Amino acid sequence: MKRLLLLTLLLSLPFLVYSQYSPFLEEDKHWIYYEYVGQDYPYIAAAFILNVQGDTIIQGTSYKKLVRNNLAVYQSCPYPPCYLPYIPYQVDSKSVYAFLREDTQAQQVYRYLPPSGNSCSDDYLLYDFSSTQGDTLNACLRNGIGNTALPGVGLVDSIGNKNIYQQQREIIYTTGWFTPIGLPALGRMELAEGIGFLNHSFFRGQNNVLQDVCYGDYTACNIVSSSKEILEQQMFAIYPNPTSNSITIDTNLPIEETTVYDQMGRSLLITTATSIDVSHLAPGVYPLSIRWKNGKRVVRKIIVL
């Protein structure tokens, strides 16, 4: 009898893990997006990070403020113009992106928009993660992901589970238009619990593509919140730039670490020296991150000839 009970408990453990709801609106969660423009030849025009920063009261209801952090970018190709964010991510400016609230018990997320006379305004349902197979997504989502007259658009055809972004999450599968590389395509869409669409914009009608989701504070997620503040506190120079041999970092403060990255954000070399040999690097533009022993950090680009 004891063995039977133990076997029943072991078999139920995966269900218990999968059935645990992953909240959507959490502190220290950062959605990283690329913003595409253009129709025939889409290119990356901007990059930004979304995160929760504080609360506000609207008409007696408490909402979380979702903030858009615009990132500093550099041009990575001459034609068409295209841009990639510096690594570490460097916040240029901020603005309130949306007002959201979450009912964790019902597993639903709501968005507030000023009343405009349509169903997608005021306090409307954004995501319903309690949906089951055979359900249809709410009207606002369906209209945003495709022509609802097409077969399967907005219909929950199945429910699955996937281990992504540090957690096992429930995935709602449906059909709609998504933009994997900035080009719209009709196909299977994944709506992940706690994340939103994995291959679509955060909100309907936008041409943004999710790149990553990071959990942790700004340091853990490689985000510099204010490069201007850093520059005011750290007076330094990098020369010669451009160079074909080496660069020198002229600073009167002790350096903890200097890292040179490629355009994909991968570290190519890490050093504590103020004179750095870059002659082995291929010609191009490279982000360079300097972190001082006092914890301050700044990102610059160097050009190797």
C-alpha positions as CSV (number, residue, x, y, z in Angstrom):
1,M,0.0,0.0,0.0
2,K,2.8,2.4,0.9
3,R,4.6,1.6,-2.4
4,L,1.4,2.4,-4.3
5,L,1.0,5.7,-2.5
6,L,4.6,6.6,-3.2
7,L,4.2,5.7,-6.9
8,T,1.1,7.9,-7.1
9,L,2.9,10.8,-5.5
10,L,5.9,10.5,-7.9
11,L,3.6,10.3,-10.9
12,S,1.8,13.5,-9.8
13,L,5.0,15.6,-9.3
14,P,5.3,16.7,-12.9
15,F,1.7,17.8,-12.9
16,L,2.2,19.8,-9.7
17,V,5.3,21.5,-11.2
18,Y,3.5,22.3,-14.5
19,S,0.3,23.5,-12.8
20,Q,2.2,26.1,-10.7
21,Y,1.3,29.5,-12.2
22,S,4.2,31.7,-13.3
23,P,3.3,35.4,-12.6
24,F,3.5,37.9,-15.4
25,L,4.1,41.2,-13.6
26,E,7.3,40.6,-11.5
27,E,9.9,43.0,-10.3
28,D,13.4,42.4,-11.8
29,K,12.1,40.8,-15.0
30,H,13.3,42.4,-18.2
31,W,11.8,41.8,-21.7
32,I,14.4,42.6,-24.4
33,Y,12.9,43.5,-27.8
34,Y,14.2,44.5,-31.3
35,E,12.0,46.9,-33.2
36,Y,11.8,46.4,-37.0
37,V,10.7,48.8,-39.8
38,G,10.3,48.3,-43.5
39,Q,8.1,45.9,-45.5
40,D,10.1,44.2,-48.3
41,Y,13.5,44.4,-46.4
42,P,12.8,44.8,-42.7
43,Y,15.7,46.0,-40.6
44,I,16.3,46.6,-36.9
45,A,15.7,50.3,-36.2
46,A,15.7,50.3,-32.4
47,A,16.0,48.1,-29.3
48,F,14.4,48.5,-25.9
49,I,13.8,46.7,-22.6
50,L,10.4,46.5,-20.8
51,N,10.2,46.1,-17.1
52,V,8.0,46.9,-14.1
53,Q,8.8,50.1,-12.3
54,G,6.3,51.0,-9.5
55,D,2.6,51.3,-9.1
56,T,-0.2,53.8,-9.9
57,I,-3.9,54.2,-9.1
58,I,-6.3,54.7,-11.9
59,Q,-10.0,55.2,-11.2
60,G,-9.5,53.4,-7.8
61,T,-7.7,50.4,-9.3
62,S,-4.0,49.7,-8.7
63,Y,-1.9,49.1,-11.8
64,K,1.8,48.3,-12.4
65,K,3.7,50.7,-14.6
66,L,5.4,48.9,-17.4
67,V,8.3,51.1,-18.6
68,R,10.0,51.1,-21.9
69,N,13.8,51.6,-21.6
70,N,15.2,52.7,-25.0
71,L,18.7,51.4,-25.6
72,A,21.7,53.0,-27.2
73,V,22.4,51.4,-30.6
74,Y,25.1,51.4,-33.2
75,Q,24.8,50.9,-36.9
76,S,25.9,47.4,-37.8
77,C,25.5,47.5,-41.6
78,P,25.5,50.3,-44.2
79,Y,22.6,49.2,-46.4
80,P,19.9,48.9,-45.4
81,P,20.7,50.8,-42.2
82,C,20.4,48.5,-39.3
83,Y,21.2,48.8,-35.6
84,L,22.1,46.7,-32.7
85,P,22.2,47.6,-29.0
86,Y,25.5,48.0,-27.2
87,I,26.4,45.2,-24.9
88,P,26.1,45.7,-21.9
89,Y,22.7,47.3,-22.6
90,Q,22.9,51.1,-22.2
91,V,19.6,52.9,-21.4
92,D,19.2,56.1,-23.2
93,S,15.7,57.2,-22.2
94,K,12.6,55.9,-20.5
95,S,8.9,56.3,-20.9
96,V,5.7,54.6,-19.5
97,Y,4.7,51.9,-21.9
98,A,1.5,50.5,-20.4
99,F,-0.5,50.2,-17.2
100,L,-1.1,46.5,-16.3
101,R,-2.6,44.6,-13.5
102,E,-2.7,40.8,-12.8
103,D,-5.2,38.5,-11.1
104,T,-2.8,35.6,-10.3
105,Q,-5.6,33.5,-8.9
106,A,-7.6,33.7,-12.2
107,Q,-4.3,33.7,-14.2
108,Q,-5.3,36.8,-16.1
109,V,-3.5,40.0,-17.1
110,Y,-5.4,43.3,-17.8
111,R,-4.4,46.5,-19.5
112,Y,-5.8,50.0,-18.9
113,L,-6.3,52.3,-21.9
114,P,-8.3,55.5,-21.8
115,P,-11.9,54.8,-22.9
116,S,-12.2,55.1,-26.7
117,G,-15.5,53.4,-27.4
118,N,-14.1,50.0,-28.5
119,S,-13.7,46.8,-26.6
120,C,-9.9,47.1,-26.4
121,S,-9.9,50.1,-24.0
122,D,-10.6,51.0,-20.4
123,D,-9.7,47.9,-18.3
124,Y,-9.6,45.1,-20.9
125,L,-8.4,41.5,-20.7
126,L,-4.9,41.2,-22.3
127,Y,-3.9,37.6,-21.6
128,D,-5.9,34.7,-20.1
129,F,-3.4,32.0,-19.2
130,S,-6.2,29.8,-17.8
131,S,-7.3,29.1,-21.4
132,T,-7.7,25.4,-22.4
133,Q,-7.7,23.5,-25.6
134,G,-10.7,24.5,-27.8
135,D,-11.0,28.0,-26.3
136,T,-10.5,31.1,-28.4
137,L,-8.3,34.0,-27.4
138,N,-10.1,37.2,-26.5
139,A,-11.3,39.5,-29.3
140,C,-8.5,42.1,-28.8
141,L,-5.8,39.5,-29.2
142,R,-7.5,37.7,-32.1
143,N,-7.8,41.0,-34.0
144,G,-4.2,41.8,-33.4
145,I,-2.7,38.5,-34.6
146,G,-4.6,38.0,-37.8
147,N,-7.7,38.0,-39.8
148,T,-10.2,36.1,-37.7
149,A,-12.0,34.9,-40.8
150,L,-9.0,32.6,-41.5
151,P,-9.2,29.1,-40.2
152,G,-7.6,28.6,-36.7
153,V,-6.7,32.2,-36.1
154,G,-7.0,32.8,-32.3
155,L,-8.2,29.2,-31.6
156,V,-6.3,27.4,-28.8
157,D,-5.4,24.2,-30.7
158,S,-3.3,22.7,-27.9
159,I,-1.7,23.3,-24.5
160,G,1.9,22.3,-23.8
161,N,4.8,22.9,-21.4
162,K,8.3,24.2,-22.1
163,N,11.3,25.0,-20.0
164,I,12.2,28.6,-21.1
165,Y,13.6,31.6,-19.3
166,Q,14.6,29.8,-16.1
167,Q,11.1,28.2,-15.5
168,Q,8.9,25.4,-16.7
169,R,6.0,27.3,-18.3
170,E,2.6,26.4,-19.8
171,I,2.4,27.3,-23.5
172,I,-0.8,28.1,-25.3
173,Y,-0.6,27.3,-29.0
174,T,-2.7,29.1,-31.6
175,T,-2.5,30.4,-35.2
176,G,-1.8,33.9,-36.3
177,W,0.6,36.4,-38.0
178,F,4.0,36.7,-36.4
179,T,7.3,38.4,-37.4
180,P,10.3,36.1,-36.6
181,I,12.7,38.3,-38.5
182,G,10.6,41.3,-39.1
183,L,8.7,39.7,-42.0
184,P,5.1,38.7,-41.3
185,A,4.2,35.1,-41.7
186,L,1.1,33.1,-40.9
187,G,1.8,30.1,-38.7
188,R,1.8,28.6,-35.2
189,M,2.1,31.1,-32.3
190,E,3.3,30.4,-28.8
191,L,1.8,32.3,-25.9
192,A,3.9,31.6,-22.8
193,E,2.7,31.9,-19.3
194,G,4.5,34.7,-17.5
195,I,6.1,36.0,-20.8
196,G,3.5,36.7,-23.5
197,F,4.0,35.8,-27.1
198,L,7.4,34.3,-27.9
199,N,7.3,35.2,-31.6
200,H,5.1,38.3,-31.7
201,S,5.0,41.8,-30.4
202,F,4.2,42.6,-26.8
203,F,1.0,44.3,-28.0
204,R,-1.0,43.8,-31.1
205,G,-0.2,45.8,-34.2
206,Q,3.5,46.3,-33.5
207,N,6.5,45.0,-35.3
208,N,8.7,44.1,-32.4
209,V,10.4,40.7,-31.8
210,L,11.3,39.3,-28.4
211,Q,15.0,38.5,-28.1
212,D,15.4,37.5,-24.5
213,V,13.9,37.7,-21.0
214,C,16.3,38.2,-18.1
215,Y,15.6,37.9,-14.4
216,G,17.7,39.9,-11.8
217,D,18.8,43.4,-11.1
218,Y,20.4,45.6,-13.7
219,T,23.9,44.3,-12.9
220,A,22.8,40.7,-13.3
221,C,21.1,41.5,-16.6
222,N,24.1,43.5,-18.0
223,I,22.1,46.7,-18.1
224,V,23.7,50.2,-17.5
225,S,20.8,52.4,-16.3
226,S,22.4,55.7,-17.0
227,S,25.6,56.1,-19.1
228,K,25.4,59.9,-18.6
229,E,25.7,59.5,-14.8
230,I,28.7,57.2,-15.3
231,L,30.5,59.6,-17.6
232,E,30.0,62.5,-15.2
233,Q,31.8,60.4,-12.5
234,Q,34.4,58.8,-14.7
235,M,36.7,61.0,-16.7
236,F,38.7,58.9,-19.2
237,A,39.9,58.7,-22.8
238,I,40.4,55.9,-25.2
239,Y,43.1,56.3,-27.9
240,P,44.0,55.8,-30.7
241,N,40.6,55.1,-32.1
242,P,40.4,53.9,-34.9
243,T,43.4,51.6,-34.4
244,S,45.1,48.6,-36.1
245,N,47.3,47.6,-33.2
246,S,46.4,48.5,-29.6
247,I,44.3,51.0,-27.6
248,T,45.1,52.7,-24.3
249,I,42.5,53.6,-21.7
250,D,43.6,56.8,-19.9
251,T,41.9,57.0,-16.5
252,N,42.9,58.1,-13.0
253,L,40.7,55.4,-11.4
254,P,41.5,51.7,-10.9
255,I,39.9,49.4,-13.5
256,E,38.2,46.2,-12.3
257,E,37.7,44.8,-15.8
258,T,37.6,45.7,-19.5
259,T,35.7,43.5,-22.0
260,V,35.6,43.6,-25.8
261,Y,32.5,42.1,-27.4
262,D,31.6,41.1,-30.9
263,Q,28.3,42.3,-32.6
264,M,26.4,39.3,-31.2
265,G,27.3,40.3,-27.6
266,R,29.9,37.5,-27.1
267,S,33.0,38.5,-25.2
268,L,36.2,38.3,-27.2
269,L,38.7,39.3,-24.5
270,I,38.7,40.3,-20.9
271,T,41.5,42.2,-19.2
272,T,42.5,44.6,-16.4
273,A,45.2,46.2,-18.4
274,T,45.0,49.8,-19.6
275,S,46.8,48.9,-22.8
276,I,45.0,46.4,-24.9
277,D,46.3,44.6,-28.0
278,V,43.5,44.3,-30.6
279,S,45.7,43.5,-33.6
280,H,44.3,40.0,-33.8
281,L,40.7,41.2,-34.3
282,A,39.1,41.4,-37.7
283,P,38.4,44.9,-39.0
284,G,35.1,46.2,-37.7
285,V,33.3,48.0,-34.9
286,Y,33.5,46.4,-31.4
287,P,31.6,47.4,-28.2
288,L,34.1,47.9,-25.3
289,S,32.9,47.8,-21.6
290,I,34.9,49.3,-18.8
291,R,34.1,48.6,-15.2
292,W,35.9,50.4,-12.5
293,K,36.6,49.1,-9.0
294,N,33.9,51.4,-7.5
295,G,31.3,49.5,-9.5
296,K,30.6,52.1,-12.2
297,R,30.6,51.0,-15.8
298,V,30.5,52.6,-19.3
299,V,30.3,51.2,-22.8
300,R,32.2,52.7,-25.8
301,K,32.9,51.4,-29.3
302,I,36.3,51.0,-30.8
303,I,37.1,50.7,-34.5
304,V,39.7,48.2,-35.7
305,L,41.2,48.8,-39.1
